[in-house]
C-alpha cells in the first residue's frame, strides 16, 4: 500500500520544529505549574487542618478550665455559654454513659475513643468523624468526665476547593502564556533557519550562490556563516570550472584551426584536377599535423589530470620523496636527450598521493629540460629547512624567467613570450601548484645566480 503524500505532508507540518518548540515550552511550564500548585495546595491544606486542630485543642483546654455556671436546672461548664460556633458536650462515665450539652446546641459525636478519655484510659484524643464530617477533640476534665468538642470541616474544605480553582486558573493562564511565548520565541529563533531553507531551495532551483545576510553572533548566525562559506566554496569551484573551460576552449581553438587548415589542404590536393603538393610541402604539412596532434594530446592529458586532482582524495599514504623524485628522474631522462641531471637528495617523508607528487616533480623536470640547451645540466635538490618542511629545487640552464612573468608562471594556460614558440599546453606548472597545495605546500619561481629558472616546491613532513 502506497504512502499518502498528503498524510506525510500533514504529519510533517503537525510535528514541525516550531510546533515541537511550542509544545515543549508549554509542557515544561505545565509541569512546573503543576508541581508548584500541588506543593502550594498541600502546604495550605496541612496548615489549615493544623490550625483547625490547634484551635479545637485550645478551646477544649479552655472549656475544661472554665468554672461551673448555675442554670435553672443544674450547674454546667461556663464554656457551654460561648459555644455557638461549635458542638460541645460533657461526657460522664458513671453507672451509665451520658452526654450533657447546651440545650440550644447540637450534641457532638462521641465513641469509644472519647469514652476512654473520660475513663482516664487515654490522655486525649483528636479524630475525624466521617459521619458528620467534623474534627472531634476530647480532653479529660476529671471525675469520670471528658470535655468533647467538634467543629465542622466544611469551611476548611470550601477554602481548599476555592484555592484549587484559583491555582488551576492561574496555571492554565500560565500554560497559555508559555505556549504563546514559545511560539513567538520559536518563530524568532527559527527565522534564520527559514532563511537557510529558503536559500537552499533557491540554490537548488536557480543555482544562485549569493550569500545569506547574517545578523547576531549566536549558533544560528554561525550556522549561516558556515553555509555562506560553503556557498562561497561552491561558487569558487564553479568559477574555476568556467575559467578552465574558457581557457581550454581558447587553447584548443588554435591547434584545431591549424589542424583543420592542414587537413583541408591535403584533401584539396587529393581531389582530381587540383594542384599537386610537392613532396617537401606534403612532408611539412604532415609534420605540422603530427605536432598539432601531439599538442592536443598533451593538452587533453593535462586537462584530465587537473580534473582528477580536483576530486578529493579519501585516503593518503606514506610518501618517500626520494623515491618519488627518482621515479620522475627515470621518466625525464628517457626524453631529455643530451641534457644531464645533477641530483642531491636527502630523505623526506610525508603523507599524501604518490602519483600526484610524482607528476608534479616530472612536470618541473620536463619544464627544465624544455628550456635548457643541449649538453647542459639540470640541477635537482631535496633538503629539509629545519622548520618541519623540505624543498625540492629544480634549476635549469635556460634563459630564465622575466621579472614580469615570475608571479604568473604557475597560472593555468599562462605562457611567457619565450615559451609560446615551444610545445606545451601551459598547464604543466599549474598542475604542480595544484598538487603541492593539496599537500599543504607552496610553490616559488625565481632565477639562479647563473640566470636560469629556479622552480621550488615546499612540502611539510619529517626526515625519513
Secondary structure, 3 states (H helix, E strand, C coil): CCCCHHHHHHHHHHCCHHHHHHHHHHHHHHHHHHHHHHHHHHHHHHHHHHHHHHHHHHHHHHHHHCCEEECCCCEEEHHHHHCCCCEEEEEEECCCEEEECCCCCCCCCCCHHHHHHHCCCCCEEEEEECCCCEEEEEEECCCCEEEEEEEECHHHHHHHHHHHHHHHHHHHHHHHHHHHHHHHHHHHHCHHHHHHHHHHHHHHHHCCCCCCCCCCCCHHHHHHHHHHHHHHHHHHHHHHHHHHHHHHHHHHHHHHHHHHHHHHHHHHHCCCCCCCCCHHHHHHHHHHHHHHHHHHHHHHHHHHHHHHHHCCCCCCEEEEHHHHHHHHHHHHHCCCCCCEEEEEECCCEEEECHHHHHHHHHHHHHHHHHHCCCCCEEEEEEEECCCCEEEEEEECCCCCCCHHHHCCCCCCCCCCCCHHHCCCCCCHHHHHHHHHHHCCCEEEEEECCCCCEEEEEEEECECC
